[in-house]
Amino acid sequence: MAAHIIKYADIGINDLALVGGKNASLGEMYNNLTSKGVLVPNGFATTSAAFWEFLQENKIQTPLEDVLTKLDRAQYSNLQTIGKQARDIILAGELSSSFVSKITKAYNELCAGKLCATAVRSSATAEDLPNASFAGQHDTFLNVNGEKQLIEAIKKCFASLFTNRAIKYREDKGFLHLNIAISVGVQLMVRSDKGCSGVGFTIEPESGFENVIVLSGVWGLGENIVQGTVNPDEFYVFKPTLNQNKNPIIQKKLGDKKLTMIYSDAPGDLGIKNITTLELKQQQYVLSDKEIITLAKWAKIIEEHYKRPMDIEWAKDGISNELFITQARPETVHSTRNKSIYTAYKLLENGETLCQGNAIGTKIGTGVARLLKSPRDIKKLDSNTIIVTDTITPDWDPLLKQVKGIITNKGGRTSHAAIVSRELGVPAIVGCGNATQVIKDHSEISISCAQGRIGYVYQGKCKFEAEEIDFSTIQLPATEAKMILADPENAFQLSFYPNNGVGLLRMEFMITHIVKVHPMALINFNNLNDKKAKKEIAKITRTYRNKEDYFIDKLSQGIATIAAAFYPKEVILRLSDFKTNEYANLIGGVQFEPKEENPMLGFRGASRYYSPLYKEGFALECKAIKRAREEMGFTNIKVMVPFCRTLEEGEKVIAIMEKNGLNRGENGLEIYVMVEIPSNVLLAEKFAELFDGFSIGSNDLTQLTLGVDRDSELMGDLFNENNEAVKQLIERAIKSARKTNTKIGLCGQAPSDFLEFSTFLIKAGIDSISFNPDAIIKVIANMNTSEKEINLVETI
């Protein structure tokens, strides 16, 4: 007789047909990874044989077949009715006395003869296969106490084979309904109701970038993440430095976590309820750095064991303070995608911005908004629908494949809405907060997930283009092709483009959009004159004891994210190059910035770093870079000094950098200088004695060569990087660099616009050319053409 109960100690991954994907994975980890430090709660599983016997003994199979033949397979208009009828048939059945006896015996052994709480999980025999994984198809029951509750929960798990979403999913996948069995896993309960819980991916879930582990967490039970009820904390951990005694945490994002799900004493199917999270806990991360690293190491061990990217669930017991892995399944979206084929979406126009949230995927979609309160509003949908709702739960799944897009008020990147939209390839923006308030029902809208991790909802149907690119067909030229970047949000996706690294990373964007506060306002917070700014800064930095730490933390994470995306390729980070009027626009900045008639030629670049007006702020920049390079281990970061007018300035900047812990040559640190002032070109050989490399800033060099304000609309016709005087200076700079054996590159627009400019640079002997990401494919083609032409001429 086939076994009805199997202990986790006797289960492995090859037992999928017997205990389903979920239980097979838990047993596999329990037996193989516990010795490596990965903690998995003990348990047992009912088998598929027990399920088939249950159907046979209760003569259920024929009634189920009869019900399912009535399913409307064209419109699925009666899906809810058919699903309920199928579940009711199973719930009316009885477990045999011998089966109940075996369950009771296994439960008592698991609990050592005492009453204990268990988690009861459904595990379908076709679940979590590489080509068949769909979050939340079948039901899980938590805090199940005693034999009576356990028997009831097992039967409900059997019935969950016919949830509406599971029926629709099997129809879409072509699975025969009655070829699938349910195994039920019974695990010792982790008391995360008194602790925290969450999910993790061993690749970045939006882009498929493989060098990071992404963890999300909330206080209490993890159902709030699945339902998207709260915005969770998020942690990004860099795999290559995880075991190198470095700090591998490259990003930490504090979620609001306004609700905490706990067990309820009131009767109910799940026995759980939400309570308001204490304000103090909302402002705390759910995991310490040590715990983040522990979970990341476990995730990496799991990935290496399975030899593929994984989607995991974790929980922390609030009583014992122990961490556990409660589930692990193969990641199915990016692991099966050809990463060399990429569709680049570009927004050509946009209407009024209605709201914004977490962008899921990289697509753009247009359609008609339908404000829905529940999946029962199915009649309102058509293939042009963009669903707008408060949150998405598994009950919505049958509807989602029919729509153009999904917008929710609540939810993070690991919510059910996010997971399902990725699998279906449907663009989604989750966690908007006010989507159902600002979007009108039946209005035409556009959703853009192509602008980084922030997704935008626009009024009207916006024009956009989609271009499929096969990166495998693109050959990099001999001259290095690098990117100009500023936004960490796009870095992981852009890393897949053919490139030789980042030739210019602009620090200003990160200060403006991530830090937002003037560094001197943080240093002199107690003496701020602007009460409104002081109040705003206090709110932004509320989780930091030291306000200077806020600047260092946020800036170092932004820098580290881009360095991680392109690691081990070099990333050349330009120190801040705001003008005084731009610095003044930062929160609290007006008090610390002089007013200038011509900021473009004023107090900017190198002159700021040693000045009493800013050197304390520059020290924070240096500390952020030092943290990214030394604590996090991103020695691929090189530092570049902008707008360095004289050799004396260069010496002063290098000295102030050394004072702040950035010593040229130490730990491989190279310091470059921008060549953007005629004095840099004329004295290039002497600048080469101070610096390790040059980067020609063609915009400023053109401005200062031709005497044309590059921001002036009136003088725009005269601003021309192709001007002979500008090109002579560029050629002279390259010649000097060649003579002193100094690396030299160029960052500017001209190579993107003019094929002949690329040819000119390559012929002159430039080492690298850097471009904005939207132009790099075109410019690589230009560079390849230029190199062929030059080689042909030289051959002749």
TAPE-V380630 format. One record per backbone hydrogen bond with DSSP energy under -0.5 kcal/mol. NH is the residue of the N-H (numbers start at 0). CO is the residue of the C=O. If there is no record, write none. Layout:
BEGIN
NH	CO
NH	CO
END
This chain:
BEGIN
5	44
7	42
9	6
10	7
14	11
15	12
17	14
18	14
19	15
20	123
22	18
23	19
24	20
25	21
26	22
27	23
28	24
29	25
30	26
31	27
32	28
33	28
35	32
36	33
37	32
38	36
39	37
43	185
44	5
45	183
46	3
47	17
50	46
51	47
52	48
53	49
54	50
55	51
56	52
57	53
58	55
59	54
63	59
64	60
65	61
66	62
67	63
68	64
69	66
70	67
72	70
75	71
78	75
81	77
82	78
83	79
84	80
85	81
86	82
87	83
88	84
89	85
90	86
91	87
92	89
99	95
100	96
101	97
102	98
103	99
104	100
105	101
106	102
107	103
108	104
109	105
110	106
111	108
112	107
113	110
117	143
118	186
119	117
119	140
120	118
120	184
121	138
122	182
124	180
126	123
127	131
128	125
128	131
131	128
136	133
140	119
143	117
144	142
145	115
148	144
149	145
150	146
151	147
152	148
153	149
154	150
155	151
156	152
157	153
158	154
159	155
160	157
161	158
162	159
166	162
167	163
168	164
169	165
170	166
171	167
172	168
173	169
174	169
178	175
179	176
182	122
182	180
184	120
184	182
185	43
186	118
186	184
187	41
188	116
190	188
191	189
193	190
194	191
195	315
196	217
197	313
198	215
199	311
200	213
201	309
203	208
207	203
211	208
212	236
213	200
214	212
214	234
215	198
216	232
217	196
219	194
220	260
223	220
224	221
225	221
226	222
227	223
228	223
229	223
231	229
232	216
233	252
234	214
235	250
236	212
236	234
237	247
238	210
238	236
240	237
241	238
243	240
245	240
246	630
247	245
249	235
249	247
250	235
252	233
253	251
254	252
256	230
259	274
260	218
261	259
261	272
263	270
272	261
274	259
276	257
280	277
281	277
282	278
283	280
291	287
292	288
293	289
294	290
295	291
296	292
297	293
298	294
299	295
300	296
301	297
302	298
303	299
304	300
305	301
306	302
307	302
310	328
311	199
311	309
312	326
313	197
314	323
315	195
316	321
317	190
317	315
320	316
323	314
324	38
325	312
325	323
326	312
328	310
330	308
336	333
338	336
340	337
341	339
341	468
343	341
343	466
344	342
345	464
347	462
348	462
353	351
353	456
354	456
356	454
357	429
358	452
359	427
360	358
364	446
366	444
367	383
368	442
369	385
371	369
371	387
376	373
377	374
379	376
380	377
384	381
385	367
386	384
386	404
387	369
388	406
395	392
396	393
398	395
399	395
399	396
400	396
401	398
402	399
403	384
404	384
405	426
406	386
407	428
408	388
408	389
409	389
414	411
415	225
418	414
419	415
420	416
421	417
422	418
423	419
424	420
425	420
426	403
427	359
428	405
429	357
430	409
431	407
432	408
433	431
436	433
437	433
438	434
439	437
441	368
442	439
444	366
445	457
446	364
447	455
448	362
448	446
454	356
454	452
455	447
456	354
457	445
457	455
458	351
459	443
461	459
464	345
466	343
468	341
470	339
470	468
472	469
473	470
474	472
475	473
479	766
481	479
481	768
482	500
483	770
484	482
484	503
487	485
489	486
490	487
493	489
494	490
495	492
496	493
499	480
501	569
502	482
502	500
503	482
504	571
505	484
505	503
506	504
506	573
509	505
510	506
511	507
512	508
513	509
514	509
515	510
517	586
520	517
521	517
522	518
523	519
524	521
526	523
527	524
530	528
533	529
534	530
535	531
536	532
537	533
538	534
539	535
540	536
541	538
543	540
546	544
548	545
549	545
550	546
551	547
552	548
553	549
554	550
555	551
556	552
557	553
558	554
559	555
560	556
561	557
562	558
563	559
564	560
565	561
566	562
568	565
570	635
571	501
572	570
572	637
573	504
573	571
574	639
581	578
582	578
583	579
584	580
584	581
585	582
586	515
588	585
589	583
591	588
592	588
592	589
600	597
601	598
603	601
605	641
606	603
606	642
607	604
608	604
608	605
609	605
610	607
613	610
614	610
616	613
617	613
618	614
619	615
620	616
621	617
622	618
623	619
624	620
625	621
626	622
627	623
628	624
629	625
630	625
630	626
631	626
633	627
634	632
636	633
637	570
638	669
639	572
640	671
641	639
644	642
649	645
650	646
651	647
652	648
653	649
654	650
655	651
656	652
657	653
658	654
659	655
660	657
661	656
662	660
663	661
664	668
665	662
667	664
668	665
671	638
671	669
672	692
673	640
674	694
675	673
679	676
680	676
681	677
682	678
683	680
685	682
686	682
687	683
688	685
689	685
689	686
690	686
691	670
692	670
693	742
694	672
695	744
696	674
696	694
697	695
697	746
700	696
701	697
702	698
703	699
704	700
705	701
706	702
707	702
708	706
711	708
715	712
717	714
718	714
718	715
719	717
722	719
726	722
727	723
728	724
729	725
730	726
731	727
732	728
733	729
734	730
735	731
736	732
737	733
738	734
739	735
740	737
741	736
742	691
744	693
745	767
746	695
747	769
751	748
752	748
753	749
756	753
757	753
758	754
759	755
760	756
761	757
762	758
763	759
764	760
764	761
765	760
766	743
767	743
768	479
769	745
770	481
772	483
774	771
775	771
775	772
778	774
779	775
780	776
781	777
782	778
783	779
784	780
785	781
786	782
787	783
788	784
789	785
790	786
791	787
792	788
793	789
794	790
795	791
END
